[in-house]
Amino acid sequence: MRHIPRKRFGQHFLVDTHLITKIIHIIHPAPGDRMIEIGPGLGALTRPLLSILDKLQVIEIDRDIVDHLSRTDTEKLVIHNADALKFDFSALGDRLRIVGNLPYNISTPLLFHLAQFSNLIIDMYFMLQLEVVERMVALPSTSDYGRLSLMLQNRFEMEQMLDVPAEAFNPPPRVQSAIVCMRPRAEPVIPFEQEKLFAELVTAAFSQRRKTLRNTLRNYLTVSNFEQLGIDAGLRAENLSLKQYSAITRQIYENR
């Protein structure tokens, strides 16, 4: 299929066959897996996945690509012509395995959308901008550690698996990419009823990254509160672990 990549959909198609083989090996699909591919594009991963799986469901927004996929001579492929950002993944059942080369322009909101369905997911393997992956897996007291790290690490165990050069795509993006593996935690670190408050606190803490917690969280915690928690108010947002943010969230939630 000859297809002109559409900038509005953030389309960069994977073309490196050696790399595709590596990615399939990392995903390690099995025939009975309930696999969903987001953004199948020209089928770089779709074809090898179909050769292994009993059934593959794909979510694609581009109607031209959907028309092309519809001509695939197999009953194993189920196509959803939809926007993944609005898609109800719960409609596909549970024990989901989700893969894809995610459009970089919507990757962060899409990851947050998928986090809502973490209880239905076994694992996810995504190709993302390297910078985003590094932020996802970042540890406290590093420059990459921030709101994205905390919000996703609350729900998922994550691992950076494989770096991917720009030349592996057509057209080549202006950035490097990486494969990340995301596995849902058995239970989120932050209880469900406290998640909204947790998100609010993390946003406030990182709103002025170079300021201390004494300043950024002054509307939530007093000096006495910091002392009770055993947290130095002179630290910055990036210095606290997820466990410490959990303790702060719990104290404020209970005091309310």
N, C-alpha and C positions, 0 to 999 in steps of 0.2 A: 504493500500500500504506500502510495506517495501522499504524504500529509505535511502541510506547512505548519510547523509548531506555532501555537497561539500564545502570544505574550500574556494575554489577560487570564489565561489558565495556568501560567507559569510552566509551560511544557518544555521539558528537556528529556529527550528519549535516550535510554540506556542502550548502547550499541556494542560494548566490549564483551564478546562472547566468553572469553576466559574469566572475566569478572562475574558474568551472569552465572557461570557454573559454580564459582566460589560462593555466591550469595545463596543459591539453591542448596548447596551443601550446609551452609550455616543455618538456614531455615529448617532443613531436614524434614520435609513433608512426608506424611504417610498416607496411604490410600484412603483411610476412613476419616481423616481430619476434616473438621468443619472450617474450611479456609475461605477467607475473604480478602480479595486484593483491591486496594484503593488506587484508582488511577492506572489501569492496565496499559494505557497508551497503545503503542504498536505491538504489544505482546511479548516484550523481551523476557519477562518473568512468567507471563501467562502460559506460553507454550510449554516450557519445561514443567511447570506446575501441573498442567493438564495431562502430561504424559505419566504422572505419578498418581494424582488424586482421582478418587471416584467422582468427585464433584467440586467445582470451583465457582464461587460467586464473586462477581466483580462490580465495583461501583465506579461509574464513569459519567462525567458531566458533558463531555464533548459529543454532540450528536453524530458528527462525521465518524468518529472512532467507534461509537456504538453501532452505527450502520455496518462498519467494516467487521466488527466482532460478531455481529448477528449472522454473518455469512460463514462463520466457523463451523465446519462440518463435524459437530459433536454435540451430543445431548448433555454432556457433563458440564457445559458452561452456562451459568445463569447470570444474565446481565441486568443490572439496575441502573437505568439512566437517571442519575440523581446527583445532587450536590452532597458530598460526604459531610460537609459542615452541618447539614440539616437532617442527615439520615438517622433513622431510628434503628440502631444496631440491635436493640432488643428484639426486633421483629425476626431476626435471623436465628434465634435460639440462644443456647449457652455453649460453654466450652469452645469459644471462638478463637481461631488463630488468624490474626490480621497482619497483612503485609502490604508493602507498597513503596513506590518512589513518590513521596509526597511533594506537591507543589510548594516551593519555598515561600511563596507569598502568603500562604494560609497555614503553614505548618504549626505555628504556636496555637492559634485558636482551634485547629483541628485536634491537636493533642489534648487540649482542655475538654473538648467535646467528647472525645473517646474515653477520658478519665471517668466520665459519668457512668460508663458501662463496664467499669473494671471488674465488677463481680461476675460478669458473664464471659470474661476473657481468660484464656490460658496464657497466651503470649502475643507479642507484636514485634515485628521486625520492619524497621523503616529506614529508607534512604533519606537523609536530611542534610541540610547545610552543616558543615563541620562545626562552625561556630555555635550553632544551636545545640548540637549533640554535646559539645564540650560544656555548655551551660547546664544541660540536663543532668549530667553525671558529676558535676563539680562538687568539691568538698568545701567545708567552711574555711574561711580565711584565705580564699583564693579569689582572683579577679573575676573569674567566670561564675562564681557562686552568687545566686540572687533569687529573685521571686520565682522564676521558672524552675530552678533547681528544687526549691522547697515545695512548691505546689505539686510537682510531679513525683518527687521522692516520697511524699506523704502516701501516695497510692501505689507506687511501683518501685521494684528493684530494677536498676538499669545498668547496662554495660555497653561501652563503645566497642564494637566488634571489628570493624574494617574501615580503613580510610579509602576514599575513592577519588581519583584525580578527575579534573574537569574534562580531560580528553576522552573519558569513557562515555561521554554524552554527545548527542547531536540535537540542537546546537550546544556547544560547550558553555556551561554557566560561567559566570565571572568569579565563582567561589569554589572551594573544595567541598567535598561531601563526605559523609560517613554513614555506616550502617550502625544502628543502635538496636539493642534487644531490650524490650520492656516486659517485665513479668509482674502482674499484680501481687501486692502483699496479701497475705491471708486476711489481715485486717488493716485498714488505714491507721497510721500513727495517731492522727487526730480523729476523735469520734465524729460521726456524721453530723450530729447536732451542733458541733463546735466549728465545723468547716468554714462557714460563712464568716465568723469572727476571726478565725485563723487567716483567711485570705485578706481580710481588712487590715489585720495587724502587720502582715508581711508587706502589703502594699505601702502602708504608712512607714514602716521601718526602712524600706529601700527607696522611699520617695526622694530623699536627699542623702544619697549614699555616703557622702563624706562626713555627715554629721553624726554625733553620738546618739545612742539610744535614749539618753536622758532628754534629748531634744525631739527626736522623731516620734517617740512614744509618750511624750509628756501628757497627752490627752487620755492615756490609758493607765499609766503606772506612776506612782509617786516614788520618791527616793526610798521610802520605807518598804514599798512593794518589791523593789529591786533587791533590797537587803534580805527580805524574806525568801526570795527565790534563789539567793546566792549568786546573782548575776551582776557583774560590774556595769553600772550605768554609763561608764565612760567608753565602753566598747561600741563598735559600729555594727550595723545590721549584718554584715558579711561574716562577723566573728562568731555568731551563735549557731549552734547545731539545730537540726530539726527537733531533737529531744528538748532543747531549751525553749524553742518556740512553742512546743507542745505544752510545756509547764506554764509559760506565760499565758497562753490561751486558756488553759484550764482554770488558772487562778482568776482571771478576769471574768470568765463565764460563770464560775461558781459565785463570785462576789456580786454579780448582777442578779 
